[in-house]
């Protein structure tokens, strides 16, 4: 976020790789949205799963916002949404 603003966002990402991620957030009135080139701290919870790891884990790192896509609300009574693409700026830290 810009100007030292901090805000926690909880969302689900279905597009993540070793170089970055893409996620969608609701735009809440009065709350700052991520801006291009801003840095965000990322903390991802990885659920356990057959075939890759039997325990829940955490992945953390810092990413730079490289894309902000205005999205239409899913319904008329829901807030506008923003799609955010971010590139990891450092190697991710894994804790399982």
C-alpha positions as CSV (number, residue, x, y, z in Angstrom):
1,X,0.0,0.0,0.0
2,X,1.1,3.6,-0.5
3,X,2.1,6.1,2.2
4,X,2.9,3.4,4.8
5,X,-0.8,2.3,4.9
6,X,-1.3,-1.2,6.2
7,X,-4.3,-3.4,5.5
8,X,-4.9,-7.1,5.9
9,X,-6.8,-8.8,3.1
10,X,-8.1,-12.3,3.2
11,X,-8.8,-13.9,-0.2
12,X,-8.4,-17.1,-2.2
13,X,-5.9,-17.4,-5.1
14,X,-6.2,-20.1,-7.7
15,X,-3.3,-18.7,-9.8
16,X,0.1,-18.9,-8.1
17,X,3.6,-19.9,-9.3
18,X,7.1,-19.5,-8.0
19,X,7.3,-16.1,-9.7
20,X,4.1,-14.5,-8.5
21,X,0.3,-14.7,-7.9
22,X,-3.0,-13.3,-9.0
23,X,-5.9,-12.8,-6.6
24,X,-9.2,-10.9,-6.5
25,X,-10.4,-8.6,-3.7
26,X,-13.6,-6.7,-2.9
27,X,-13.2,-3.0,-3.0
28,X,-14.5,-1.6,0.3
29,X,-15.5,2.0,0.4
30,X,-12.9,4.1,2.3
31,X,-10.3,1.3,2.4
32,X,-7.2,1.8,0.2
33,X,-6.7,-0.6,-2.7
34,X,-3.3,-2.0,-3.8
35,X,-1.6,0.4,-6.2
36,X,0.8,-0.5,-9.1
37,X,4.4,-0.8,-8.0
38,X,3.5,-1.0,-4.3
39,X,4.9,-3.8,-2.2
40,X,2.7,-6.2,-0.4
41,X,3.5,-8.8,2.2
42,X,2.1,-12.2,1.3
43,X,1.2,-15.0,3.7
44,X,-0.4,-18.1,2.1
45,X,-1.8,-21.1,3.9
46,X,-1.3,-24.3,2.0
47,X,-3.8,-27.0,3.0
48,X,-2.6,-30.6,3.3
49,X,-3.3,-32.8,0.4
50,X,-2.8,-36.3,-0.9
51,X,0.2,-36.6,-3.2
52,X,2.1,-33.5,-2.0
53,X,2.2,-33.1,1.8
54,X,0.2,-34.4,4.7
55,X,0.4,-31.2,6.9
56,X,-0.8,-27.6,6.6
57,X,1.9,-25.1,5.8
58,X,2.6,-21.4,5.5
59,X,4.4,-19.6,2.6
60,X,5.5,-16.0,3.2
61,X,7.2,-13.3,1.1
62,X,7.1,-9.9,-0.4
63,X,5.6,-9.1,-3.8
64,X,5.3,-6.1,-6.0
65,X,1.9,-5.2,-7.5
66,X,2.3,-5.3,-11.3
67,X,-1.3,-5.4,-12.4
68,X,-4.7,-4.1,-11.2
69,X,-7.8,-5.2,-13.2
70,X,-11.1,-3.6,-12.3
71,X,-13.7,-6.4,-12.2
72,X,-17.4,-6.3,-12.4
73,X,-19.3,-7.2,-9.1
74,X,-20.6,-10.7,-9.1
75,X,-24.1,-9.4,-8.2
76,X,-25.6,-5.9,-8.2
77,X,-25.7,-5.9,-4.3
78,X,-22.0,-6.8,-3.9
79,X,-19.0,-4.5,-3.9
80,X,-16.8,-3.9,-7.0
81,X,-13.8,-6.1,-7.2
82,X,-10.2,-5.8,-8.2
83,X,-7.9,-8.4,-9.7
84,X,-4.3,-8.0,-8.5
85,X,-1.2,-9.5,-10.1
86,X,2.0,-9.5,-8.1
87,X,5.5,-10.6,-8.7
88,X,7.5,-12.1,-5.8
89,X,10.5,-9.8,-5.0
90,X,12.4,-12.4,-2.9
91,X,12.6,-16.1,-2.5
92,X,9.5,-17.4,-0.6
93,X,9.9,-18.7,2.9
94,X,8.3,-22.1,3.6
95,X,7.1,-23.4,7.0
96,X,5.5,-26.9,7.2
